[in-house]
Amino acid sequence: MDNLPPVNPIPPTSSGPDEKQWKVIMHLSALIGLVVPCGNIIAPLIIWLLKKQDMPSLDPEGRKVLNFQISYTIYMVLAGLSMFFCIGMILLPAVALAWLIFLILGAIKASNGESYDFPLTIKML
């Protein structure tokens, strides 16, 4: 029986206050995209890459946030291109408002320790 390998501890299923805080920060870090081009993708990506090993529950949440940010960046680009056809004047503000509302809802859910499935998100990661 001494030859058995050590048993790895099972990571906790519930997130502690520190993990909740990092989830909220990861959600809200996307607001950097309002100032820095592609910052809405880069900031959550950096947090996810740095913290996913230390906090296992941050990994699936980070994937959701990144899928959401990449999807809505694609939608914004397409809505911007549709400005040539005048539909973009309605579509671009609508997509931007939806992005902001879903971003805030995700951060609120993360602060409550819940996971938020963003609507109209392409699952890439």
C-alpha positions in Angstrom: 0.0 0.0 0.0 3.0 2.3 0.3 3.4 2.3 -3.4 0.2 4.2 -4.1 0.6 7.6 -5.7 -0.5 10.6 -3.5 -4.1 11.6 -4.1 -4.6 15.0 -5.5 -7.1 17.1 -3.6 -10.3 17.9 -5.3 -10.7 21.6 -6.1 -13.5 23.3 -4.3 -16.7 23.5 -6.2 -17.8 26.8 -4.7 -15.9 30.0 -5.3 -14.5 31.9 -2.4 -14.7 35.6 -2.1 -11.3 36.0 -3.8 -12.5 34.0 -6.8 -15.7 36.0 -7.0 -13.7 39.2 -7.0 -11.5 38.0 -9.8 -14.6 36.9 -11.8 -16.1 40.4 -11.5 -12.8 42.0 -12.4 -12.5 39.8 -15.4 -16.0 40.8 -16.6 -15.5 44.5 -16.0 -12.0 44.6 -17.4 -13.7 44.4 -20.8 -14.6 48.1 -20.4 -11.0 48.9 -21.2 -12.1 48.2 -24.8 -13.9 51.6 -24.7 -10.5 53.2 -24.5 -8.0 50.7 -26.0 -8.8 48.9 -29.3 -9.4 45.2 -28.7 -8.9 45.9 -24.9 -12.3 44.2 -24.3 -10.7 40.9 -25.4 -7.1 41.5 -24.2 -7.8 42.5 -20.6 -10.1 39.5 -19.8 -7.6 37.2 -21.6 -4.7 38.3 -19.5 -6.7 37.8 -16.3 -7.9 34.4 -17.4 -4.4 33.2 -18.4 -2.8 34.5 -15.2 -5.5 33.2 -12.8 -7.0 30.0 -14.3 -4.4 27.7 -12.7 -4.7 29.2 -9.2 -8.5 29.4 -9.3 -10.1 26.4 -11.1 -13.6 27.9 -11.2 -12.2 30.9 -13.1 -11.4 28.8 -16.1 -14.9 28.1 -17.4 -16.1 31.6 -16.5 -13.1 33.0 -18.4 -14.0 31.0 -21.5 -17.5 32.4 -21.4 -16.3 36.0 -21.0 -13.8 35.6 -23.9 -16.4 33.9 -26.1 -18.8 36.8 -25.4 -16.2 39.5 -26.1 -15.0 37.9 -29.3 -18.6 37.3 -30.5 -19.7 40.9 -29.8 -16.5 42.3 -31.4 -17.4 40.4 -34.5 -21.0 41.7 -34.3 -19.7 45.3 -33.8 -17.5 45.1 -36.9 -20.3 43.7 -39.0 -22.7 46.4 -37.7 -20.0 49.0 -38.5 -19.7 47.7 -42.0 -23.5 47.8 -42.4 -23.2 51.6 -42.0 -22.7 51.7 -45.7 -26.2 50.4 -46.1 -27.8 52.8 -43.5 -29.0 49.9 -41.4 -25.8 50.3 -39.3 -27.1 53.5 -37.9 -29.7 51.5 -35.9 -27.7 48.2 -35.7 -24.4 49.6 -34.3 -25.9 51.4 -31.3 -28.2 48.4 -30.6 -25.3 46.0 -30.5 -23.2 48.4 -28.4 -26.1 48.7 -25.9 -26.6 45.0 -25.8 -22.9 44.4 -25.1 -22.9 46.9 -22.2 -26.1 45.5 -20.7 -24.9 41.8 -20.9 -21.5 42.8 -19.6 -23.0 44.4 -16.5 -25.4 41.5 -16.0 -22.5 39.1 -16.2 -20.6 41.1 -13.6 -23.6 41.2 -11.2 -24.1 37.4 -11.6 -20.4 36.9 -10.9 -20.5 39.0 -7.8 -23.4 36.8 -6.5 -21.4 33.7 -7.2 -23.5 32.6 -10.1 -22.5 31.9 -13.7 -24.0 33.8 -16.6 -24.6 32.4 -20.0 -24.3 35.3 -22.4 -27.0 35.4 -25.1 -26.0 35.2 -28.8 -22.5 34.1 -28.1 -20.5 31.9 -30.4 -18.7 29.2 -28.5 -15.1 29.2 -29.7 -13.1 28.3 -26.6 
